[in-house]
Amino acid sequence: MGDAVLVLNAGSSSIKFALFAMTLPLRRLWHGEIEEIGRAPRVRAWDAAEELLPEQLWAGNTHEDFLAQLLQWTQAHLQGDALAAVGHRIVHGGADFTAPTKLDAQTIAALDRLSPLAPLHQPHNLNAVRALAKLRPGVPQIGCFDTAFHASMDATTRRFALPRALENEGIRRYGFHGLSYEFIAGRLRQIAPAHADGRIIVAHLGNGASLCALKNGRSVDTTMGLTALDGLVMGTRCGALDPGVLLYLMQQYGMAAPALEDLLYHQSGLLGVSGLSGDMRALLAAGDRAAEEAIELFVFHVAREIGALAASLGGLDGLVFTAGIGENSAEIRRRVALRCAWLGVELAEAPNNAGAGLISAPDSRVSTWVIATDEEAMIARHTIAAIL
Ligand code: ADP
């Protein structure tokens, strides 16, 4: 089989994993997810043909318990071939980590200092790196950063209108979902080379949601900022908010940072507005007024920010929908496109309902696609490049 790389995306109660053979082209051997760690853990994995493998009966309470079993399982599958490296999704690379980086005690400590900027993800990403270092000290670990792809944004785009001293401390816009955008930029070059250097907006619409403006395949603007709270309405995150709201909540409601963090990251967005769910599929099926208002607010902000990024690009040639909502919901794509008709976006109904590849009408000024993202493949490619 040859050597392989393991890709990990570790969250607070889950670990997504994928094993890739180091072949050209890259080959995914299997992928899966350990969910509900610490509560009622469950492991599911799929083979290369997307067939669900028999449920794995792994036991344990901690991330480390499950990573140990994942490594044993990996080793058994490799039948004597080596695990050449582990690639990690690390959400925040800050100003210093703008390319995939070997993770050692020093880099882990530097990345840990960024944890307050991504409290939902960064600490869990790094705990998995530390656990792996203990379990397999000889295997190189490579960090791939969600912020890195946006390092090409210019100084004006990166800047908040705050005193310079704060900018010098690193308080500026970084942007996220970069591994997804990098994958889409590469894929677009394959499927529509004539557009790859054009003015493109990619809409990564999942539980976390953001937009990226691409020019010549590089990020020139994005909707997220210092943290992954900014920009669009998300499953449970508020998106862009008048900062005066925070002052008001602190002054009038006596809310301190932990309560605000919970409100903004976990209780807001689609969940907060609908009072029902942060899951778009559930809201579309609900047929309830508050659910509909939450959906409309989501669509409104996607369309409004598409307008803003079109201004950053000086026009719009292409639009790409990706991630859970972007790839699977013809209804959300239809509603966003209607609000963007003034920019020249016009969908063709049947391709939009089919939901893959080119979905715009033949005479639409803006070519529009659905492209499935693959952050794991992007991490695997970076990891292999970093160890060769
Ligand atoms: P994450 O940011 O956690 O990776 P995903 O990219 O998996 O999230 O996206 C999850 C979102 O996609 C959820 O809101 C889910 O309801 C939505 N979604 C998945 N399939 C559909 C569908 N068929 N119709 C509408 N929304 C969908």
Boltz pocket constraint, residues with backbone or C-beta under 6 A from the ligand:
constraints:
  - pocket:
      binder: B
      contacts: [[A, 205], [A, 206], [A, 207], [A, 208], [A, 235], [A, 278], [A, 279], [A, 280], [A, 281], [A, 282], [A, 284], [A, 323], [A, 324], [A, 325], [A, 328], [A, 329]]
      max_distance: 6.0
